[in-house]
């Protein structure tokens, strides 16, 4: 929990600042967007000037999270926008632990002379790149961390109903996605947050409808094919899927269409860990998502074999074609070899 004295210091910095930049990680997920928009909603209510820097396109499945009142404040990366970082005298990073996760924004952020604050829930934050860090790993999401901070804001003073609808909906959306709708990383504080937001009148039904009951047909068709043709289950309790570029093209898949697929194999009794690998279009990178059941560390596996990190039961990483594997054809064999090694070493 953020200490009140430290929260007061952050709000003093916000009050003193002329122009504030909020920035998050590349390939933004629901928590990255929810925490960013939640904080931005508060700044707007305070009458502050601010910009929300987003490194890459928002997936179609999450475009509903963009509040109409904040659209004009969002800046996506392009060379001509780099100079906008110089307008900020306070930068607040949220939902990432290292500046390299901000993609092309990394260089202008590093070069900025602005005071830098990090709000995050991942392990091993890059302490040398920030002036103030609020980092807590035993928490559901960056959205929950932002929620706890905003409850102590001047004028809010613990009364959640004083937060704007924009802020409340954004934070509940972020927390819901990062817990996989309360399936993982749930703490007493997480349920308390949800209860308080519901009591304040936040429309959770609308959020759930947008997140889980508004899928495009292509996702459902692809899901059936992937589970039938691409899912592999090993004899040592690992389920893995490699989604190659050809299959993505076949079903016309867009960014965000496969969100949550990594969780599906965990419903099987003998599966301890699920690994979802996806080729990034136009790049030699294979994006890796890892989920595990309690007692098996997704975090440790990601760190050892996939250049990654994250949380104990939910982590991510990557493989590079030409470095880790020679071609797409070797991805499945790599996953099976090193996940087997991981379990053998744990015996």
C-alpha positions as a printed NumPy array, in Angstrom:
array([[  0.   ,   0.   ,   0.   ],
       [  1.288,   3.456,  -0.883],
       [  2.159,   5.469,   2.201],
       [  0.132,   8.637,   2.638],
       [  3.247,  10.798,   2.935],
       [  4.586,   9.492,  -0.373],
       [  1.198,   9.95 ,  -2.009],
       [  1.111,  13.562,  -0.804],
       [  4.548,  14.117,  -2.337],
       [  3.32 ,  12.804,  -5.722],
       [  0.252,  15.035,  -5.664],
       [  2.414,  18.021,  -4.75 ],
       [  4.516,  17.253,  -7.84 ],
       [  1.358,  17.045,  -9.939],
       [  0.107,  20.352,  -8.573],
       [  3.448,  22.084,  -9.235],
       [  3.765,  20.812, -12.806],
       [  2.901,  22.831, -15.86 ],
       [  2.447,  19.935, -18.293],
       [  2.326,  16.23 , -17.35 ],
       [  3.118,  13.253, -19.552],
       [  1.625,   9.821, -18.827],
       [  3.288,   6.936, -20.613],
       [  2.975,   3.161, -20.67 ],
       [  4.376,   0.108, -22.406],
       [  4.393,  -1.018, -26.035],
       [  1.521,  -3.312, -27.144],
       [ -0.687,  -1.822, -24.419],
       [ -3.039,  -4.231, -22.658],
       [ -6.125,  -3.482, -20.603],
       [ -4.165,  -2.642, -17.471],
       [ -1.763,  -0.308, -19.277],
       [ -4.681,   1.583, -20.81 ],
       [ -6.931,   1.417, -17.765],
       [ -4.302,   2.76 , -15.372],
       [ -3.221,   5.467, -17.849],
       [ -6.746,   6.653, -18.591],
       [ -7.725,   6.415, -14.936],
       [ -4.904,   8.733, -13.923],
       [ -5.567,  11.015, -16.903],
       [ -9.244,  11.271, -15.93 ],
       [ -8.191,  12.584, -12.538],
       [ -5.792,  15.11 , -14.094],
       [ -8.551,  16.36 , -16.356],
       [-10.872,  16.885, -13.39 ],
       [ -8.075,  18.898, -11.751],
       [ -7.752,  21.104, -14.821],
       [ -4.149,  20.037, -15.493],
       [ -2.507,  20.064, -18.917],
       [ -1.377,  16.569, -19.853],
       [ -0.492,  14.226, -22.688],
       [ -0.922,  10.437, -22.792],
       [  1.949,   8.89 , -24.735],
       [  1.12 ,   5.468, -26.19 ],
       [  3.92 ,   3.592, -27.997],
       [  1.837,   1.466, -30.357],
       [ -1.646,   0.973, -31.734],
       [ -4.487,   0.167, -29.354],
       [ -6.023,  -3.233, -30.227],
       [ -9.547,  -3.123, -31.656],
       [-10.75 ,  -5.166, -28.695],
       [ -9.654,  -2.411, -26.297],
       [-10.607,   0.709, -28.245],
       [-13.749,   0.937, -26.133],
       [-11.476,   1.851, -23.201],
       [-10.54 ,   5.201, -24.771],
       [-12.729,   7.868, -23.129],
       [-14.128,  10.381, -25.606],
       [-13.049,  13.18 , -23.278],
       [ -9.4  ,  12.087, -23.465],
       [ -8.954,  11.34 , -27.184],
       [ -7.394,  14.714, -27.948],
       [ -4.794,  14.142, -25.23 ],
       [ -3.453,  10.896, -26.726],
       [ -0.258,  10.949, -28.782],
       [  1.031,   7.891, -30.639],
       [  4.671,   7.549, -31.524],
       [  6.019,   9.021, -34.735],
       [  9.201,  10.988, -35.37 ],
       [  7.355,  14.287, -35.555],
       [  5.825,  13.693, -32.103],
       [  9.132,  13.09 , -30.299],
       [  9.457,  16.753, -29.406],
       [  6.196,  16.697, -27.434],
       [  8.026,  14.963, -24.574],
       [ 10.106,  18.129, -24.114],
       [  6.903,  20.02 , -23.255],
       [  6.529,  17.969, -20.065],
       [  8.033,  18.93 , -16.726],
       [  6.633,  15.785, -15.051],
       [  6.551,  12.299, -16.567],
       [  4.55 ,   9.486, -14.969],
       [  5.266,   5.975, -16.233],
       [  2.754,   3.283, -15.42 ],
       [  2.519,  -0.523, -15.787],
       [  6.093,  -1.286, -16.832],
       [  9.377,  -1.765, -15.006],
       [ 12.002,  -0.749, -17.609],
       [ 12.092,   2.158, -20.057],
       [ 12.899,  -0.114, -22.992],
       [  9.314,  -1.386, -22.708],
       [  8.095,   1.999, -23.958],
       [  9.32 ,   1.158, -27.465],
       [ 10.33 ,   4.096, -29.652],
       [  9.465,   6.548, -26.892],
       [ 12.396,   5.247, -24.828],
       [ 15.032,   7.675, -26.154],
       [ 13.019,  10.905, -25.726],
       [ 11.952,   9.768, -22.251],
       [ 15.555,   9.05 , -21.24 ],
       [ 16.686,  12.393, -22.639],
       [ 13.937,  14.349, -20.896],
       [ 14.946,  16.541, -17.955],
       [ 11.465,  16.248, -16.449],
       [ 10.925,  14.753, -13.008],
       [ 10.075,  11.069, -13.525],
       [  7.697,   8.95 , -11.446],
       [  7.078,   5.226, -11.936],
       [  3.909,   3.448, -10.772],
       [  4.201,  -0.291, -11.353],
       [  3.602,  -3.811, -10.051],
       [  6.307,  -5.8  , -11.857],
       [  9.513,  -7.092, -10.319],
       [ 12.906,  -5.4  , -10.635],
       [ 11.995,  -1.8  , -11.556],
       [ 14.678,   0.245, -13.328],
       [ 15.416,   2.432, -10.336],
       [ 18.151,   4.507, -11.946],
       [ 15.792,   5.916, -14.588],
       [ 13.211,   7.412, -12.207],
       [ 13.245,   9.99 ,  -9.438],
       [ 10.377,   8.409,  -7.494],
       [  9.138,   4.836,  -7.708],
       [  5.953,   3.336,  -6.31 ],
       [  6.419,  -0.359,  -6.998],
       [  4.393,  -3.111,  -5.355],
       [  4.341,  -6.689,  -6.646],
       [  1.754,  -8.124,  -4.241],
       [ -1.09 ,  -6.362,  -5.978],
       [ -3.404,  -7.296,  -8.826],
       [ -2.506,  -4.599, -11.322],
       [ -1.147,  -1.151, -12.003],
       [ -4.779,  -0.057, -12.047],
       [ -5.213,  -1.151,  -8.44 ],
       [ -2.034,   0.678,  -7.476],
       [ -3.287,   3.827,  -9.234],
       [ -6.652,   3.404,  -7.52 ],
       [ -5.022,   3.29 ,  -4.083],
       [ -3.031,   6.4  ,  -4.964],
       [ -6.03 ,   8.359,  -6.251],
       [ -8.082,   7.546,  -3.166],
       [ -5.557,   9.703,  -1.265],
       [ -5.734,  12.573,  -3.754],
       [ -6.666,  16.054,  -2.506],
       [-10.418,  16.433,  -2.782],
       [-11.014,  12.675,  -2.956],
       [ -9.945,  11.81 ,   0.596],
       [-11.042,   8.176,   0.399],
       [-14.493,   8.915,  -1.073],
       [-14.508,   6.905,  -4.315],
       [-17.703,   8.597,  -5.504],
       [-15.653,  11.772,  -5.961],
       [-13.617,  10.112,  -8.701],
       [-15.009,  10.749, -12.159],
       [-16.921,   8.043, -14.02 ],
       [-14.083,   8.034, -16.564],
       [-11.508,   7.258, -13.886],
       [-13.607,   4.641, -12.113],
       [-14.479,   2.737, -15.283],
       [-10.907,   2.84 , -16.57 ],
       [ -9.426,   1.485, -13.334],
       [-12.01 ,  -1.285, -12.978],
       [-11.398,  -2.297, -16.596],
       [ -7.635,  -2.445, -16.055],
       [ -7.928,  -4.514, -12.906],
       [-10.444,  -6.883, -14.505],
       [ -8.207,  -7.63 , -17.48 ],
       [ -5.022,  -8.11 , -15.448],
       [ -6.735, -10.593, -13.131],
       [ -8.367, -12.385, -16.076],
       [-11.728, -11.471, -14.565],
       [-10.649, -12.428, -11.019],
       [ -9.037, -15.724, -12.034],
       [ -5.489, -14.844, -10.969],
       [ -3.459, -12.292,  -8.96 ],
       [ -6.436, -11.608,  -6.701],
       [ -5.796, -10.253,  -3.203],
       [ -8.173,  -9.019,  -0.499],
       [ -7.4  ,  -5.48 ,  -1.64 ],
       [ -8.478,  -6.416,  -5.18 ],
       [-11.936,  -7.486,  -4.048],
       [-12.164,  -4.418,  -1.836],
       [-11.391,  -2.203,  -4.83 ],
       [-14.071,  -3.914,  -6.911],
       [-16.603,  -3.65 ,  -4.099],
       [-15.936,   0.048,  -3.559],
       [-16.178,   0.839,  -7.265],
       [-19.429,  -1.102,  -7.613],
       [-20.866,   0.645,  -4.57 ],
       [-19.92 ,   3.966,  -6.201],
       [-22.094,   3.064,  -9.191],
       [-19.449,   1.92 , -11.673],
       [-21.087,  -0.082, -14.473],
       [-19.22 ,  -3.41 , -14.351],
       [-21.808,  -5.093, -16.584],
       [-20.897,  -2.706, -19.408],
       [-17.2  ,  -3.426, -18.914],
       [-17.722,  -7.208, -18.948],
       [-19.882,  -6.954, -22.059],
       [-17.208,  -5.006, -23.909],
       [-14.364,  -7.255, -22.747],
       [-15.862, -10.72 , -23.088],
       [-19.082, -10.561, -25.094],
       [-18.138,  -8.414, -28.097],
       [-15.681, -10.658, -29.948],
       [-15.456, -10.605, -33.753],
       [-16.367, -13.811, -35.614],
       [-12.757, -14.215, -36.781],
       [-11.615, -14.713, -33.185],
       [-14.068, -17.538, -32.524],
       [-13.196, -19.294, -35.771],
       [ -9.488, -18.93 , -35.106],
       [ -9.898, -20.194, -31.547],
       [-11.531, -23.393, -32.758],
       [ -8.779, -24.   , -35.291],
       [ -5.979, -23.188, -32.849],
       [ -7.274, -25.511, -30.139],
       [ -7.89 , -28.303, -32.66 ],
       [ -4.751, -28.02 , -34.805],
       [ -2.079, -26.054, -32.951],
       [ -2.428, -26.969, -29.281],
       [  0.196, -29.397, -28.004],
       [  0.173, -30.994, -24.545],
       [  3.346, -32.581, -23.208],
       [  3.627, -35.517, -20.843],
       [  5.184, -33.261, -18.2  ],
       [  2.266, -30.854, -17.857],
       [  2.943, -28.07 , -20.346],
       [  0.443, -26.991, -22.978],
       [  1.784, -24.795, -25.749],
       [  0.573, -23.11 , -28.911],
       [  2.589, -21.446, -31.634],
       [  0.542, -19.082, -33.781],
       [  2.508, -18.524, -36.98 ],
       [  2.104, -15.659, -39.407],
       [  0.34 , -17.834, -41.999],
       [ -2.449, -18.761, -39.571],
       [ -2.838, -15.134, -38.516],
       [ -3.282, -14.14 , -42.157],
       [ -5.672, -17.019, -42.837],
       [ -8.134, -15.789, -40.194],
       [ -7.416, -12.087, -40.604],
       [ -6.364, -11.795, -36.972],
       [ -5.597,  -8.362, -35.569],
       [ -3.715,  -7.243, -32.472],
       [ -5.708,  -8.259, -29.417],
       [ -7.782, -10.96 , -31.133],
       [ -5.949, -13.76 , -29.306],
       [ -5.977, -12.084, -25.889],
       [ -6.721, -14.689, -23.233],
       [ -6.008, -17.748, -25.392],
       [ -3.013, -18.593, -23.181],
       [ -5.354, -19.166, -20.237],
       [ -7.585, -21.768, -21.903],
       [ -5.306, -24.843, -21.531],
       [ -5.029, -24.22 , -17.782],
       [ -8.588, -25.542, -17.497],
       [ -7.175, -29.021, -18.18 ],
       [ -6.534, -31.102, -15.08 ],
       [ -2.969, -32.204, -15.828],
       [ -1.686, -28.935, -17.3  ],
       [  0.573, -27.006, -14.925],
       [  1.783, -24.351, -17.378],
       [  0.486, -22.848, -20.607],
       [  2.725, -21.134, -23.17 ],
       [  1.338, -19.107, -26.076],
       [  3.829, -18.059, -28.769],
       [  2.898, -15.636, -31.533],
       [  4.929, -14.368, -34.474],
       [  4.906, -10.593, -34.686],
       [  4.129,  -9.554, -38.237],
       [  6.944,  -7.979, -40.157],
       [  9.439,  -8.743, -37.39 ],
       [ 11.758, -11.578, -36.437],
       [ 10.269, -11.653, -32.961],
       [  8.113, -14.345, -31.383],
       [  6.062, -12.936, -28.513],
       [  5.686, -15.322, -25.577],
       [  2.94 , -15.411, -22.939],
       [  3.195, -17.823, -20.017],
       [  0.558, -18.695, -17.421],
       [  0.823, -21.287, -14.678],
       [ -1.041, -22.812, -11.781],
       [ -0.003, -22.179,  -8.203],
       [  3.173, -24.061,  -7.373],
       [  4.713, -23.562, -10.82 ],
       [  6.557, -20.32 , -11.549],
       [  5.765, -18.745, -14.902],
       [  8.091, -15.928, -13.851],
       [ 11.084, -18.205, -13.371],
       [ 10.519, -20.005, -16.667],
       [ 10.153, -16.717, -18.562],
       [ 13.334, -15.352, -17.042],
       [ 15.435, -18.435, -17.705],
       [ 14.476, -19.306, -21.264],
       [ 12.431, -16.504, -22.859],
       [ 14.241, -13.219, -22.024],
       [ 11.229, -12.206, -19.988],
       [  9.646, -11.496, -16.645],
       [  6.419, -10.424, -15.027],
       [  4.573, -12.133, -12.195],
       [  4.767, -15.494, -10.476],
       [  1.808, -17.013, -12.341],
       [  1.608, -14.677, -15.335],
       [  4.695, -13.65 , -17.301],
       [  5.877, -12.898, -20.8  ],
       [  8.964, -12.875, -22.951],
       [ 10.229, -13.331, -26.475],
       [ 12.257, -15.463, -28.861],
       [ 14.227, -13.957, -31.714],
       [ 14.448, -15.696, -35.068],
       [ 18.091, -15.944, -36.069],
       [ 19.236, -15.84 , -32.451],
       [ 17.175, -18.199, -30.3  ],
       [ 15.71 , -20.202, -33.177],
       [ 16.729, -20.441, -36.816],
       [ 13.175, -20.207, -38.158],
       [  9.5  , -20.433, -37.235],
       [  9.683, -24.19 , -37.68 ],
       [ 11.877, -24.524, -34.598],
       [  9.671, -22.594, -32.173],
       [  7.642, -25.579, -30.993],
       [ 10.744, -27.709, -30.449],
       [ 12.402, -24.889, -28.489],
       [  9.4  , -24.477, -26.221],
       [  9.133, -28.196, -25.585],
       [ 12.862, -28.648, -24.965],
       [ 13.272, -25.82 , -22.486],
       [  9.966, -26.22 , -20.681],
       [ 10.901, -29.87 , -20.15 ],
       [ 14.304, -28.763, -18.867],
       [ 12.606, -26.325, -16.517],
       [ 10.461, -29.038, -14.952],
       [ 13.3  , -31.553, -14.789],
       [ 15.471, -29.045, -12.911],
       [ 12.655, -28.37 , -10.439],
       [ 12.443, -32.05 ,  -9.425]])
